[in-house]
Amino acid sequence: MAESLRNKHQINSRRPKNIKETKENQTFCKRRLEKPEVGKNIIYVSNTTSNKVALEEQCLKLVRNDEKNIIIYCLGAAVQRGILLALQISEKFISYELDAKTFSTVLIDDLEPTVDNADYEIQRRYNSALRIQVFKRDLLQA
């Protein structure tokens, strides 16, 4: 029995990560997440985002344009990268402070049929997210 489980695991590990077979007649596909806010001062951090690129290109450009608020969104495993980015901004520019809010977001997955007689289903799951507001404070009033 242990040998059959090992063989089954080896077969499943060869499949692409975003498409997984859940049942005999369905495949699992993740939908793209809808962005809660859109704007020039909003930065979305993911696991593939380079902190150096995000900080130097986007954040420094916003700081040089004297942006009062910079909002950083990060989801799931990328929360650590988002926190690191916000801390780097506040460390480089002492006039900026941080305000972080946690929330949960709904992720929707499609269960697509692989045969004609199977049903199309939708699966909902929740993931933790973080919204970090980096805002400029007046140093004279502090």
Secondary structure as the mmCIF struct_conf table of DSSP 4:
data_model
#
loop_
_struct_conf.conf_type_id
_struct_conf.id
_struct_conf.beg_label_comp_id
_struct_conf.beg_label_asym_id
_struct_conf.beg_label_seq_id
_struct_conf.end_label_comp_id
_struct_conf.end_label_asym_id
_struct_conf.end_label_seq_id
HELX_RH_AL_P HELX_RH_AL_P1 ALA A 2 ASN A 12
TURN_TY1_P TURN_TY1_P1 SER A 13 ARG A 14
BEND BEND1 ARG A 15 ARG A 15
BEND BEND2 LYS A 17 ASN A 18
STRN STRN1 ILE A 19 LYS A 23
TURN_TY1_P TURN_TY1_P2 GLU A 24 ASN A 25
STRN STRN2 GLN A 26 LYS A 30
HELX_LH_PP_P HELX_LH_PP_P1 ARG A 31 LYS A 35
BEND BEND3 PRO A 36 PRO A 36
BEND BEND4 GLY A 39 GLY A 39
TURN_TY1_P TURN_TY1_P3 LYS A 40 ASN A 41
STRN STRN3 ILE A 42 VAL A 45
TURN_TY1_P TURN_TY1_P4 ASN A 47 THR A 48
HELX_RH_AL_P HELX_RH_AL_P2 ASN A 51 VAL A 53
HELX_RH_PI_P HELX_RH_PI_P1 ALA A 54 CYS A 59
HELX_RH_AL_P HELX_RH_AL_P3 LEU A 60 ARG A 64
TURN_TY1_P TURN_TY1_P5 ASN A 65 ASP A 66
BEND BEND5 LYS A 68 LYS A 68
STRN STRN4 ASN A 69 LEU A 75
HELX_RH_3T_P HELX_RH_3T_P1 GLY A 76 ALA A 78
HELX_RH_AL_P HELX_RH_AL_P4 VAL A 79 LYS A 92
TURN_TY1_P TURN_TY1_P6 ILE A 94 SER A 95
STRN STRN5 TYR A 96 PRO A 113
BEND BEND6 THR A 114 VAL A 115
TURN_TY1_P TURN_TY1_P7 ASP A 116 ASN A 117
BEND BEND7 ALA A 118 ALA A 118
HELX_LH_PP_P HELX_LH_PP_P2 ASP A 119 TYR A 120
STRN STRN6 GLU A 121 LYS A 136
TURN_TY1_P TURN_TY1_P8 LEU A 139 GLN A 141
#
